[in-house]
Amino acid sequence: MAPMPMPVHDDMTPPIDPRVAAFESSVEATLLVDPFSDQIVDANPAACALLGYDRALLRQTRPSKLHAGELPALTVFTQAVLHKGAYWTTALTPRHATGQDLQLEYAGCVLPHDGRTLLLLALTDLDARRRRNVDAAAEDHMRSGISTWQRVERVFQDIERENQLILRAAGEGIYGVNAEGKTTFVNPAAERMLGWTAEELVGKEIHPIVHHTHHDGRHYPDHDCPIYAAFRDGAVHQVDGEVFWRKDGSPAWVEYTSTPIRDRGVVVGAVVVFRDVSQRREADEKLHAALAEVDRLRERLELENAYLQEEIRIETNPRGIIGGSEAIQKTLRQVKLVAPTTAAVMITGESGTGKELIARAIHEDSIRSDRPLIRVNCAAIPRELFESEFFGHVRGAFTGAMRDRIGRFELADGGTLFLDEVGEIPIELQGKLLRVLQEGHFERVGEARTRAVDVRVIAATNRDLKQEVQRGRFREDLYFRLNVFPIETVPLRERREDIPLLAQHFLTREGKALKSNLRLSEGDARRLTRYDWPGNVRELQNVIERAAILSQNGRLRIDLPDGSGAQVLSGAARPKADARPAVMTSSEMRDHERANILAALEACSGKVFGPGGAAELLDVKPTTLASRIKALGIAPRPRATHPSRRPL
């Protein structure tokens, strides 16, 4: 296009250039604008009449002021004309000199002039056009021959053409659908998000392509689609938490708005604006999962803390195993062997012999020592609460279940579970316990979800579980599962050499608590050694604690239930020699015990086990008697070994 001379207005010299004449005489309102200096260079009479301004005043008015409040739309239009060379829009509403907003159609083209780039803008009054169209609607329709669907298509083409720059620059996906559900346009962001090109989607029903299935695989019928609903009910639909399906078959979580489009008051389709929120949803899910895990760990730590606090309160035994006897050394060797493994351990023996101490020693020497040792006193749990205590329960599982509760198995996950008095577990629960030990899975009471645990089990009992199995009170398969590595604790009366060590250990601890320095005398040690200790170490600890409390001026008062009710005093409080009853030394006591056993063996012709044996005559366990025979160096007679037993 050749440069157009600037209009010259001289009353004495009329314009000569025909293009200038056309500009002046045109019935179409026309503006000449410098987009870079925001200046109206000139306006023809039709433009002055349309806008209501004097020509000189209009030249002094900036386009941005003429379009007050519409600077973004004016910028988009201007840039579109400069970029494409020609463009049109109906989005601009300049203000009439009277203050009224005008509904105009702008058509612009680039006009080079003297090294400058100007814009030539043609303005059409839409209100006047609409009035003419209404008056001649029927005639115009017949004349143009445009069918309804063609008019609808033009509506969408107008939307796309008018907002081309916005559609291309928008970060959200945008597409249009007509009343038949067919795609009319697709912007580049939608192409990137969905993987489909505009050519592949335009003219086709989009719901079967990108919106056919819910995220969980359920079919999504089009009559339920909120996008289609927008041009059926004429309402705006905003949706979150659905998926569009990409071309590669993967789901994209989206939130979208479906806005109805009207032509002459009739809904002809909808424009859909959507955003891919897959990353945000994934982040939200990870956050929720992390918060749930934090809540679970917090609950677990709270319960562990409550449990450990309870253990501290009820702890009565020392942390270490005290003793130098062969029986204790054997036990320590067994602990050292089994601790590094994951094998189940069964600790048997009389009450008070330190079964829990052995369990703690095994746990502390294992690779699970950084996790807790959870103790369950099976004899103290009510029968109806065993399952809840072991496996936990959910809120409402039974009367009184006001909140979820974690069970001891879950609490011991990764650590060790010590089942004290395991023989007290009800027979109906033993099957569930066996399943956890075999499979490592359980369910909380009232919950269908299966949970996995990794727990090492150490059991302890003072019962003869073999007899319990024979009597039908303990499952044989559970017994074999628990009895992988048996450890038998030795009663205190069978390791009398450990009594002074244990007594002094307890006395030192009590002395620290009472802030006094108490020690055993040789007489106190002999007195304690002669006693049989039916309550074992626990009874010894109680006797020493009582003696420390009763002590006065550093003098220890040991009170033993020896039947006479007499108290043995230490130090200066000891009775005089002439009033003292016959007291044997440790060596004398050992000789006396040896002679007594020999007499029993003689009376039973060397028989130790079974009816009529020396064990029955002495009223002791056969294993105990065999141990004492070995300790005292008594050579057994040929008949002393029972044919069904191996030598001890």
C-alpha positions, 0 to 999 in steps of 0.5 A: 500500500502506497503511503497516504498523504496526511489530510490537509485542511485549508479553507482556501485550498481544497484537498487534491488527493482522491484518497484524502477526498474518500477519507473526508467524504466516507459515510463510515466513521474513520480514525487515523491513529498513532499507536506508539504515541497514543494519539488520534492523528485525524478523524473524518466528519462521520467519526466526529458525528458518531463520537459527538466530538468536534474535530479539533477536540477529537485530535487532542483526545488520546485513544486510551482516554476515549476508551477509559477503563478498556486499556487491556482490550485496546492493547490486545486489539492494537497489537493484533492489527500490528501483528496481522496487518488487519483485525476487527473486534466488537470488544471496544466501547468508546465513550460518546461526548455525552458520556454514553458508552457506544457499541461499535465494531472496529476494523483496523489495518496498518497504514505506513506514512512517512516512516511512521506506522499508523492505524486506519480504524473504521467504526460501525455503530452496532446498535444502528446495525442491530436496529436495521437487522431487527426491522428486516430480520426475515427479509435479511435471513431469506436474502443471506440464505444463512442457515441456523447452524451456519449462524451458530458456526459464525458465532463461534468463529467470531469468538475465536477471531475476536479473542485470537491473541487471548486464546493463544496467550492463555495458560488455561485450556479453552475449547468451544462446543456447539449444542450438538456437542461438537467441537468448534475451536481449541486453543494451543494450551488445550492441545498441549494438555490433552495431546490432541491437535485442533484438527483432530478435535474440531467438528467432532463430539468431544465428550467421547474423546476426552471425557468418556470415563470417570477416574475410577473406570466407570463410564461417564454418559454424556447426559451427566456431563456438566459441559453439555449441561451448560447449553441444556440448562443455560447455567454456568457449571464449575467442576473440580475433581474430574479427569480429561483423558489425554491422547496417550490414554493417561488421565489429567485431573482438571478443574473446569468452567462450562459457560453457555453461549447465546445468539439472539437469546438462544443458547447455541453452545458452551465455552469450556475453560479448564486447568490441569491440576494433576500435580496439585492433586498429587501434591495434595494426596502426598500431603494428606498421606504424610499428615495421616502418617504423622498422625499415626506415628504421633499416636504410636509415640504417645502410646509407646510413651504411655506404655514405657511410663507404665513399665517404669512404674511397675519395674521391680527387677534390676536391668542386669542378670546377677550371678556367677553360678554355672546355671546363670552362665549357661543362661547367658550363653543361651541368650548370646546364641539366640539374641541375634536371630529372629527365632521365637523363645520360650522361657520357662521356670518358677515365678520370680526367677527373672524370666522378664530379665532374660527376655530383656537381655535377648532384646537388647542384644538383638538388632531390634534393640532400637525399637521397644520391648513391649510386655503383655501380662497375659494373666492380667487381661480380662478374657473379653479384652484379649483380642483388643489388647493384642490387635487394637480396635476401631471406634465403635467396635464394641461398647466403650470403644470411644476412639481408635486404639492401637494394639500391642502387636502394632505397638511392637512393630519392628521390635519385640513382644514379650508374652508373660504368662502365655499359658493364660491366653484363652484357647479361642484366641490362640488361633488368631495369635498363631496366624499373626506369628505365621503370616505377620498379618492381623485386623483390628477389632471392628475393622476389615483392613489387614495390617502387616507387622514384623514382630519377634515374640518371646514367651514366658510361663511357669506352667508345664505347657506340654501338660496343658496341650495334653489337657486341651487347654493349649494349642499344640501348633502354637506351642511348637511355634513358640517353643523354637528355642527353650530357655529354662530358668533355675530357681534360686535354691539351686544356685545358692552361691548367687544369693549373696551377690543378689542380696548385696546388689539389692542392698546397694540399690536400697542404700542409695535410695535411703542414703545409707551405706548398708552391707551384708555380714557373713552371718547375714549371707549364711542366713540368706543362703540357708533359706529355700526361697520359694518366691525366688529372686523376687522374694529375696528382693522384698526381704532385702528391701524390708531389711533396709527399711528396718535397719537402724544405725547401720545395723541390718535387720533381716526377717525371714519367714523361718517358722520361728518368727525369730529375727537375725541381727547383724553386728553388735546386735547378734546374740551371745555365743552361749545363747546361740542355737546351732548354726551350720556354716556353708560347708557344713550345710553342703555336707548335710545336704550331701548326706541327706541325698545319699541317704535318700538314694540308699533308701531308693536303691539308687533310683532318682526318677519316677514313683518310689524314687529319691526325688519323690522321697525328698519332695523335689523335682527330679531335675532339681535333684539331678542338678544337686547330685551333679553339683555335690559330686555324687556319683550316681548308681547304675539305676539312678538314670531313668531309661527314658531320660538322658543324663544331666 
